[in-house]
Amino acid sequence: MEILFSLAVILIGGLLASKLIGVLKLPSVTAYILFGILIGPHFLNLTVRGLLLASGTISNFVLGIVAFSLGEGFSWKFLKRLGKVVVWISVLEAAGAWILVTLTFLFILKQPFYLALLFGAIASATAPAATMAIIRELKAKGTFTEVLLGVVAVDDAWCLIIFAFTLVISKALYTHSANIHIFSILGKAVYEILGAFVIGGATAIACIKFSKFMLKKEDDTLIYTLGFILIIVTLSDQLHVSLLLACMAMGTVLNNFGKSGPRIFGALRRVDTLLYLIFFVIIGANLEIDLLGKAGMLVTAFVVARVVGKVGGAYLGAQISETSVVSIRKYLGLALIPQAGVALGVSMIAKAEFPEVGGFILTSVIVATIIHELLGPPCSRFALIKSGDAKIK
């Protein structure tokens, strides 16, 4: 009954918090996180310990849905239509944040290499929801907006790929720092990444085959989809492959080769708001207040290095792709500052994989996310207005 009461508090309180913070034109994610901190063990203590202990399992399930949904953006027709401008910008802005944050943590903050790699990988993510909300608010239309939408559509997928590879290397450095062997690291990385693609593809094929018999009614689609996502999350855990890449591979194969793809992705959109609310509130409740003092300098460096990496990478990508639109080179990077869901999700994975420093990683990323969600929307709004796509006075 305590767990049920905690869920009731999370759902009703989280919704109320999003309505209140919406008056300030702030993203709902910020409201969910702040509400989670409020009801967490350090303040009102309205979340039972059992629910917090299960937060890793909950985050894996929600992350599986997020990664699976990203597969919808990886259709061959969609990627072909995006063109080289979007591909270059998305790859280089994600890589720019990853590399710059890693170097900053390693050489300026003198952090261990595995920790620098993890923070760098987390920095590569962007929050598409915040950017898309600003586009709808300003009713922006034009080449700049089209390129921006294309970049944010595939950005988090690059983050998942970067994080999956980085996680393998970081775990090897963390556990075998005394006698590490480069070939064992690469072998494990290849197994976790290629194994994820094989499992994701095979599960997608099974999903497509059985859908002919199982999806006779529209109401069955959501049950069927969630069941297969739970299967692949479990398989990934048992076979020790990347959960994120396996789910993304499943979504990609299903989107490109399954006739029921649109139905399945549409069904997920009916419940994603509910799951994301619970996910972000629980993440807020996991904040460790006593680590905030230690995280202060690192969070500042993380935010600054990430913003510079995003803006610089987007500018370089626009230059290499030889786009003729000046506003894309000058302002697109500013519209990529928001960061939320995927960054927090992979931080939860890092917390589980690195018990000694996991709480510090998650706490730092929670604080950085709040800062990014406060700074990001005004920067995105400024970029869209300066590009000329937002026709406002």
C-alpha positions in Angstrom: 0.0 0.0 0.0 2.9 2.3 0.7 4.2 1.8 -2.9 0.7 2.5 -4.3 0.5 5.7 -2.2 3.9 6.8 -3.5 2.8 6.2 -7.1 -0.4 8.3 -6.4 1.7 11.1 -5.0 4.1 10.9 -8.0 1.3 11.0 -10.6 -0.9 13.7 -9.1 1.9 15.8 -7.7 4.0 15.6 -10.8 1.0 16.7 -13.0 0.3 19.6 -10.6 3.9 20.6 -10.6 4.0 20.7 -14.4 0.9 22.9 -14.5 2.4 25.3 -12.0 5.8 25.5 -13.7 4.1 25.8 -17.1 3.0 29.3 -16.0 6.8 30.3 -16.1 7.1 28.8 -19.6 9.5 26.1 -18.3 9.7 22.5 -19.5 7.7 19.8 -17.7 10.8 17.8 -17.2 12.2 20.5 -14.9 8.9 20.3 -12.9 9.1 16.6 -12.6 12.7 16.6 -11.4 12.1 19.4 -8.8 9.0 17.6 -7.5 11.0 14.4 -7.2 13.6 16.1 -5.2 10.9 17.6 -2.9 9.2 14.3 -2.2 12.5 12.4 -1.9 14.2 11.2 1.2 16.0 14.4 1.9 12.8 16.6 2.2 9.2 15.3 2.5 10.2 11.6 2.3 7.0 10.5 0.5 8.7 7.9 -1.6 9.1 4.5 0.0 12.5 2.8 -0.1 11.2 -0.1 -2.2 10.3 2.3 -5.0 13.7 3.9 -5.0 15.4 0.5 -5.0 13.4 -0.4 -8.1 14.4 2.8 -9.8 17.1 1.0 -11.8 14.5 -1.5 -13.2 12.0 1.3 -14.0 14.7 3.4 -15.7 15.8 0.4 -17.8 12.2 -0.2 -19.0 11.6 3.5 -19.8 15.0 3.8 -21.5 14.1 0.8 -23.6 11.0 2.6 -24.8 13.0 5.7 -25.5 15.6 3.9 -27.5 13.0 1.8 -29.3 11.1 5.0 -30.3 14.3 6.5 -31.7 14.3 3.8 -34.3 11.3 5.5 -35.8 13.6 8.2 -37.0 16.0 5.8 -38.7 14.0 4.9 -41.8 16.0 4.9 -45.1 13.7 7.4 -46.7 13.9 9.8 -43.7 17.7 9.7 -43.6 18.0 10.1 -47.3 15.7 13.1 -47.2 17.7 14.8 -44.4 20.8 15.1 -46.5 24.4 15.6 -45.8 23.8 18.9 -43.9 21.9 17.2 -41.1 24.2 14.2 -41.0 27.4 16.3 -40.7 25.9 18.7 -38.1 24.4 16.0 -35.9 27.5 13.8 -35.9 29.9 16.7 -35.2 27.8 18.5 -32.6 27.4 15.2 -30.6 31.1 14.4 -31.0 32.1 17.9 -30.2 30.3 17.8 -26.8 31.7 14.3 -26.1 35.3 15.2 -26.9 35.4 18.6 -25.2 33.8 17.5 -22.0 36.0 14.5 -21.8 39.2 16.6 -22.3 38.0 19.2 -19.8 37.4 16.6 -17.1 40.6 14.8 -17.8 43.1 17.6 -18.1 41.6 20.6 -16.3 39.6 18.9 -13.5 42.1 16.0 -13.2 39.3 13.4 -13.1 40.0 9.7 -13.7 39.9 8.7 -17.4 36.8 6.4 -17.1 34.8 9.2 -15.3 35.8 11.8 -18.0 34.7 9.4 -20.7 31.3 8.9 -19.0 30.6 12.6 -18.6 31.7 13.2 -22.1 29.3 10.6 -23.5 26.4 11.9 -21.4 27.1 15.4 -22.7 26.4 14.4 -26.3 22.6 14.1 -25.7 20.1 16.8 -26.6 16.4 17.1 -25.5 14.3 17.2 -28.7 11.1 17.8 -26.8 12.1 21.2 -25.5 13.3 22.4 -28.9 10.2 21.2 -30.7 8.0 22.9 -28.1 9.8 26.2 -28.9 9.3 25.7 -32.6 5.5 25.1 -32.1 5.3 28.1 -29.8 6.9 30.4 -32.4 5.3 28.7 -35.3 8.7 28.7 -37.0 9.0 27.5 -40.6 11.9 27.5 -43.0 15.2 25.8 -43.9 16.8 26.5 -40.5 13.8 24.9 -38.7 13.8 21.8 -41.0 17.6 21.2 -40.4 17.1 21.7 -36.7 14.3 19.2 -36.5 16.4 16.7 -38.5 19.4 17.2 -36.1 17.4 16.7 -32.9 15.6 13.7 -34.4 18.8 11.7 -34.7 21.0 13.4 -32.0 20.0 11.1 -29.1 20.7 8.1 -31.3 24.3 9.2 -31.6 24.4 9.6 -27.8 23.2 6.0 -27.3 25.9 4.7 -29.7 28.6 6.8 -28.1 27.5 5.9 -24.5 27.3 2.1 -25.4 30.9 2.1 -26.6 32.2 4.4 -23.8 30.5 2.3 -21.1 32.4 -0.8 -22.1 35.8 1.0 -22.0 34.9 2.8 -18.8 34.0 -0.4 -17.0 37.2 -2.0 -18.1 39.2 0.9 -16.9 37.3 1.0 -13.6 37.6 -2.7 -12.7 41.0 -3.7 -14.2 43.0 -0.5 -14.1 46.1 -2.4 -12.9 46.5 -5.0 -15.7 44.2 -3.8 -18.5 44.6 -5.2 -22.0 43.5 -3.2 -25.0 42.4 -6.3 -27.0 40.1 -7.5 -24.1 38.5 -4.1 -24.0 37.9 -4.0 -27.8 36.6 -7.6 -27.8 34.1 -6.8 -25.1 33.0 -3.6 -26.8 32.5 -5.5 -30.1 30.5 -8.2 -28.3 28.2 -5.7 -26.5 27.6 -3.6 -29.5 27.3 -6.2 -32.3 25.4 -8.5 -29.9 22.9 -5.8 -29.2 22.3 -5.3 -33.0 21.9 -9.0 -33.5 19.4 -9.4 -30.6 17.5 -6.3 -31.5 17.2 -7.3 -35.2 16.2 -10.9 -34.3 13.6 -9.7 -31.8 12.2 -7.3 -34.4 11.9 -10.0 -37.0 10.0 -12.2 -34.5 7.8 -9.2 -33.6 7.0 -8.7 -37.4 6.2 -12.4 -37.9 3.9 -12.7 -34.9 2.1 -9.4 -35.6 0.2 -11.0 -38.5 -1.6 -13.3 -36.0 -1.6 -11.2 -32.8 -2.5 -7.7 -34.0 -6.1 -8.3 -35.2 -7.5 -5.5 -33.0 -6.2 -2.0 -32.6 -6.4 -2.3 -28.8 -3.9 -5.2 -28.9 -1.1 -3.1 -30.3 0.1 -1.4 -27.1 0.1 -4.7 -25.1 2.0 -6.5 -27.8 4.6 -3.7 -28.1 5.3 -3.4 -24.4 5.6 -7.1 -24.1 8.3 -7.3 -26.8 10.2 -4.3 -25.2 10.2 -6.1 -21.9 11.5 -9.2 -23.6 14.4 -7.4 -25.3 15.2 -5.5 -22.0 15.4 -8.8 -20.2 17.5 -10.5 -22.9 19.9 -7.6 -23.0 20.5 -7.8 -19.3 20.9 -11.6 -19.3 23.3 -11.7 -22.3 25.2 -8.6 -21.1 24.8 -6.5 -24.3 23.8 -2.9 -24.7 20.2 -2.4 -23.7 20.0 0.9 -25.5 21.4 -0.3 -28.8 19.3 -3.5 -28.8 16.1 -1.5 -28.4 17.1 1.0 -31.0 18.0 -1.7 -33.4 14.6 -3.4 -32.8 12.8 -0.1 -33.5 14.9 0.6 -36.6 14.3 -2.9 -38.2 10.6 -2.8 -37.3 10.3 0.7 -38.9 12.0 -0.3 -42.1 10.7 -3.8 -42.7 7.4 -4.1 -40.7 4.1 -3.0 -42.1 2.7 -2.6 -38.5 5.5 -0.1 -37.6 3.3 3.1 -37.7 0.7 1.4 -35.5 3.2 0.2 -32.9 5.0 3.6 -32.6 1.7 5.4 -32.5 0.5 3.1 -29.6 3.6 3.9 -27.6 2.8 7.6 -27.8 -0.4 7.0 -25.9 1.5 6.1 -22.7 4.9 7.7 -23.0 3.8 10.8 -21.0 2.8 8.7 -18.1 6.0 6.7 -18.1 8.2 9.7 -18.5 6.5 11.5 -15.6 7.2 8.6 -13.2 10.7 8.2 -14.6 11.8 11.9 -14.1 10.1 12.2 -10.6 12.0 9.0 -9.4 15.2 10.4 -10.8 14.7 13.6 -8.9 14.0 11.6 -5.7 17.4 9.8 -6.3 19.3 13.1 -5.9 21.9 12.9 -3.1 22.0 16.3 -1.5 25.2 15.7 0.4 27.1 15.4 -3.0 26.0 18.8 -4.3 28.9 20.7 -2.8 31.4 18.3 -4.5 29.5 18.5 -7.8 29.5 22.3 -8.1 32.7 22.9 -10.0 32.2 19.8 -12.2 28.7 20.8 -13.1 29.9 24.3 -14.1 32.7 22.8 -16.3 30.3 20.2 -17.7 27.7 22.9 -18.8 30.3 25.3 -20.3 32.3 22.6 -22.1 29.1 21.0 -23.5 27.7 24.2 -24.8 31.0 25.1 -26.5 31.2 21.6 -28.0 27.7 21.7 -29.3 28.0 25.2 -30.8 31.4 24.6 -32.2 30.5 21.1 -33.6 27.4 22.4 -35.3 29.3 25.3 -36.9 32.0 22.9 -38.1 29.4 20.5 -39.5 27.7 23.3 -41.3 31.0 24.4 -42.8 32.0 20.9 -44.0 28.5 20.3 -45.5 28.9 23.6 -47.4 25.4 24.8 -46.5 24.5 28.1 -48.1 22.3 29.2 -45.2 24.3 31.5 -43.1 22.0 31.4 -40.1 22.6 27.6 -39.8 26.3 28.1 -39.3 25.8 31.0 -36.9 22.9 30.0 -34.7 22.0 26.3 -35.0 24.3 25.2 -32.2 22.5 27.5 -29.7 19.2 25.6 -30.4 20.8 22.3 -29.2 21.5 23.3 -25.6 18.4 21.7 -23.9 19.2 18.3 -22.3 17.0 15.9 -20.4 15.6 12.4 -20.9 18.4 10.3 -22.6 21.1 12.1 -20.5 19.3 11.3 -17.3 18.6 7.7 -18.4 22.1 6.8 -19.2 23.2 8.4 -15.9 20.9 5.9 -14.2 22.8 3.2 -16.0 26.1 4.7 -14.9 24.9 4.7 -11.3 24.1 1.0 -11.4 27.4 0.1 -13.2 29.6 2.2 -11.0 28.4 1.9 -7.4 31.1 3.9 -5.8 30.8 7.0 -8.0 27.3 6.4 -9.5 25.5 8.6 -7.1 27.9 11.5 -7.8 27.4 11.1 -11.6 23.6 11.1 -11.3 23.5 14.0 -8.9 25.8 16.1 -11.2 23.8 15.3 -14.3 20.5 16.1 -12.5 21.8 19.6 -11.6 23.2 20.1 -15.0 19.9 19.1 -16.6 18.0 21.6 -14.6 20.5 24.3 -15.7 20.3 23.2 -19.3 16.5 23.2 -19.2 16.5 26.7 -17.8 19.1 28.1 -20.3 18.2 26.0 -23.3 14.7 27.2 -24.3 15.7 30.9 -24.3 18.7 30.1 -26.4 16.6 28.0 -28.8 14.1 30.8 -29.0 16.8 33.4 -29.7 18.3 31.1 -32.5 15.0 30.7 -34.2 14.2 34.4 -34.1 17.6 35.4 -35.4 17.4 32.8 -38.2 14.2 34.6 -39.5 12.1 31.4 -39.4 10.0 32.8 -36.5 7.8 35.6 -37.8 7.3 37.7 -34.7 7.7 41.4 -33.9 
